[in-house]
């Protein structure tokens, strides 16, 4: 088992977040504002299983580079559909093979833009210009791209840069049984929005785990779902936290008028057809499972006080293929709700930054926040 050093935080303050629910406090102030804490998180939280996008982001013979734990990972898919991941660095002088956030078609080879060293989609070296005798001096296999562990789960891609994280089945735990019925791997992403939010990534996850704030800032959402409805999943296996929200009687889904512009998922039971499930797959994937679509938020910390969020809406393929289909009924509702949330999160971040802020207590309606903050606090203590 990998040894994890404690985070650079006051241990006594971290311990407050692990008191029983009803007595605990939020994480210490520095957890949200410190560069040193973010560097620790990038090394020990974001280097394990971390989501890097949807499987459809990488077509056959395609490439995409993403930032994971502060470093670049190159994702490739060969003509047979096999997905692989590598450190985003040429084995010659270390130049990145693709800028992070960029994508490219590479039907024949992966080519370094600096000196044109080339690689197959399996990472093996093809050749180096003007270095015809390379095999006389080096073992070619030692010059392959450095592989990174990768896994596809219901249409999402995850990488483990450490190579030592627990098996993905154990990582995801009982969330597998919840997500499986939505057939997410077959869904088609109809629209994506990117937001840069001036708040720590944990502030955003905490906001996602409670509706205690909904009656104050989400009038549109409250018309569709009672703010005190639903519940959090108390007992669970896997590295996630989440819960359910009710849809009001007569409401079909979360949209501005409560009506759906699509169709209910085929395999959902009666409960799932009248509720919305939300789950935070730690550290950076937020999944919202609606009766007729799946929305995800992918979080990338840019600094202790800034997070890039990619929000995507996916629907069954037979719905997207309809001539008059538009995702606007879902997108418009959540774009408005997202922006309300981002404004609140930014207000929290500004308050956290004040020099005399002390971690506050959690209200009875914030058990989902407790599940998240206590999990992070355990990691801060050096527990795997």
JOBEL-V194472 format. One record per residue. RES is the residue in one letter. PSI is psi in whole degrees, -180 to 180 (* if undefined). OMEGA is omega in radians with two decimals (* if undefined). Layout:
RES;PSI;OMEGA
RES;PSI;OMEGA
This chain:
X;134;-3.11
X;134;3.08
X;130;-3.12
X;123;3.09
X;152;3.09
X;154;3.09
X;155;-3.14
X;68;-3.12
X;160;3.08
X;116;-3.09
X;-36;-3.14
X;-37;3.11
X;-39;3.09
X;-40;-3.11
X;-29;3.12
X;-32;-3.14
X;-11;-3.10
X;3;3.02
X;159;3.12
X;148;3.13
X;134;-3.03
X;-18;3.09
X;-12;-3.02
X;171;3.04
X;166;3.01
X;175;3.13
X;157;-3.13
X;154;-3.13
X;-44;-3.07
X;-20;3.10
X;-20;-3.07
X;-11;-3.02
X;-8;-3.00
X;131;3.03
X;-38;-3.12
X;-38;3.12
X;-43;3.12
X;-40;3.10
X;-39;3.07
X;-45;-3.13
X;-42;3.13
X;-36;-3.09
X;-36;-2.99
X;-16;3.06
X;-42;-3.05
X;2;3.07
X;-12;3.02
X;-154;-3.13
X;115;-3.10
X;134;-3.13
X;139;3.13
X;12;3.07
X;-171;3.14
X;149;3.14
X;-34;-3.11
X;-9;3.07
X;-19;-3.10
X;94;3.10
X;172;3.09
X;134;-3.09
X;23;3.12
X;164;3.12
X;150;2.99
X;141;3.11
X;135;3.13
X;154;3.07
X;125;-3.14
X;118;3.14
X;27;3.13
X;-2;-3.13
X;164;-3.09
X;140;3.02
X;132;3.11
X;126;3.12
X;134;-3.14
X;155;3.02
X;127;-3.11
X;-178;-3.08
X;-23;3.11
X;2;3.11
X;5;-3.11
X;125;3.12
X;134;3.06
X;161;3.09
X;146;-3.12
X;158;2.93
X;136;-3.05
X;65;-3.10
X;128;3.06
X;145;-3.12
X;1;3.13
X;-79;-3.11
X;8;3.04
X;7;3.13
X;141;3.09
X;142;-3.10
X;-23;3.12
X;137;3.11
X;141;3.13
X;133;-3.04
X;-8;-3.12
X;160;3.09
X;162;-3.07
X;152;2.94
X;133;-3.14
X;71;-3.03
X;-29;-3.07
X;-42;-3.02
X;161;2.96
X;121;-3.03
X;126;3.09
X;132;-3.10
X;-4;-3.08
X;-58;-3.12
X;10;3.02
X;24;2.93
X;142;-3.03
X;150;-3.06
X;151;3.01
X;169;3.14
X;-15;3.04
X;5;3.08
X;-8;-3.10
X;146;-3.10
X;131;3.02
X;-54;-3.11
X;169;3.12
X;122;-3.10
X;138;3.10
X;27;3.13
X;53;-3.00
X;-25;-3.11
X;26;-3.08
X;-34;-3.11
X;-16;3.11
X;-23;-3.03
X;-20;-3.07
X;149;3.00
X;116;-3.01
X;-35;-3.10
X;-24;3.13
X;-5;-3.13
X;14;3.04
X;158;3.05
X;147;-3.11
X;119;-3.06
X;152;3.05
X;137;3.13
X;135;-3.08
X;150;-3.13
X;138;3.04
X;132;-3.10
X;111;3.11
X;39;3.07
X;1;3.03
X;148;3.13
X;135;3.11
X;143;3.05
X;151;3.06
X;99;-3.07
X;-21;3.13
X;-29;-3.04
X;3;-3.06
X;0;3.14
X;155;3.13
X;163;-3.14
X;143;-3.05
X;-34;3.11
X;-40;3.09
X;-37;3.14
X;-43;-3.05
X;-28;3.03
X;-137;-3.03
X;-8;3.06
X;-24;3.09
X;-46;-3.09
X;-31;-3.14
X;-49;-3.03
X;-31;-3.02
X;-36;-3.04
X;-13;3.13
X;-3;3.10
X;47;-3.00
X;-27;-3.12
X;-21;-3.13
X;-7;-3.07
X;153;-3.12
X;125;3.08
X;117;-3.08
X;-26;-3.13
X;149;3.08
X;143;3.06
X;145;3.08
X;134;-3.14
X;137;2.94
X;115;-3.03
X;130;-3.11
X;67;-3.14
X;152;3.07
X;147;-3.08
X;-31;-3.11
X;-32;3.06
X;-39;-3.13
X;-42;3.11
X;-41;3.13
X;-43;3.10
X;-38;-3.11
X;-22;-3.03
X;7;-3.14
X;153;3.03
X;18;3.06
X;-31;-3.12
X;-9;-2.92
X;-42;-3.10
X;-19;-3.13
X;-37;-2.97
X;-6;-3.07
X;67;3.13
X;-35;-3.13
X;-43;3.13
X;-40;-3.10
X;-24;3.06
X;-22;-3.10
X;-34;-3.08
X;128;3.10
X;131;-3.05
X;-21;3.12
X;18;-3.10
X;173;3.05
X;-170;-3.10
X;163;3.07
X;150;3.09
X;116;-3.04
X;-48;-3.11
X;127;-3.09
X;156;2.97
X;149;-3.13
X;167;-3.05
X;64;-3.12
X;162;3.03
X;154;-3.12
X;-171;-3.12
X;-167;-3.06
X;152;2.96
X;140;3.12
X;149;2.88
X;137;3.12
X;156;3.11
X;129;-3.14
X;-9;3.12
X;132;-3.08
X;-32;-3.08
X;-180;3.07
X;105;3.06
X;173;-3.05
X;-30;3.10
X;4;3.12
X;-1;-3.14
X;154;3.14
X;141;3.01
X;12;-3.14
X;-143;-3.13
X;149;3.08
X;144;3.10
X;141;-2.95
X;-35;-2.95
X;13;-3.10
X;145;3.09
X;-179;-3.04
X;-38;3.13
X;-46;-3.11
X;-27;3.14
X;-12;-3.11
X;14;-3.14
X;164;3.02
X;125;3.12
X;135;3.05
X;139;-3.12
X;135;3.03
X;108;3.06
X;108;-3.00
X;139;0.18
X;-12;-2.81
X;13;-3.14
X;122;3.06
X;125;-3.09
X;128;3.05
X;115;-3.06
X;107;3.14
X;164;3.12
X;-25;-3.01
X;-4;3.10
X;164;3.09
X;127;3.09
X;138;3.09
X;148;2.99
X;124;3.10
X;121;-3.02
X;133;3.03
X;111;3.10
X;126;3.08
X;-29;3.09
X;176;3.10
X;-23;-3.04
X;16;-3.10
X;133;-3.10
X;133;3.02
X;130;-3.09
X;126;3.02
X;117;-3.13
X;128;-3.09
X;147;3.12
X;125;-3.09
X;143;-3.04
X;161;3.07
X;144;-3.07
X;-35;-3.12
X;-22;3.06
X;-47;-3.12
X;-32;-3.10
X;-11;3.12
X;140;-2.99
X;-39;-3.05
X;12;-3.12
X;139;3.01
X;134;3.09
X;2;-2.99
X;-32;-3.09
X;-36;3.10
X;-43;-3.07
X;-46;-3.09
X;-42;3.14
X;-47;-3.05
X;-26;3.05
X;-41;3.07
X;-48;-3.12
X;-41;3.09
X;-49;-3.08
X;-34;3.03
X;-43;3.11
X;-43;-3.10
X;-39;3.10
X;-42;3.12
X;-43;-3.13
X;-38;3.11
X;-36;3.05
X;-40;3.06
X;-46;-3.09
X;-42;3.12
X;-37;3.10
X;-40;3.11
X;-30;-3.07
X;-14;3.14
X;143;-2.94
X;-23;-3.05
X;16;3.10
X;134;2.99
X;145;-3.11
X;130;-3.09
X;170;3.10
X;169;3.11
X;136;3.13
X;162;3.13
X;-28;-3.14
X;6;-3.05
X;36;3.12
X;-32;3.10
X;-37;3.07
X;-41;3.12
X;-42;3.11
X;-41;-3.14
X;-53;-3.04
X;-35;3.11
X;-34;3.07
X;-45;3.11
X;-39;3.13
X;-40;3.08
X;-41;3.10
X;-41;3.10
X;-30;3.13
X;-7;3.13
X;11;3.09
X;136;3.13
X;*;*
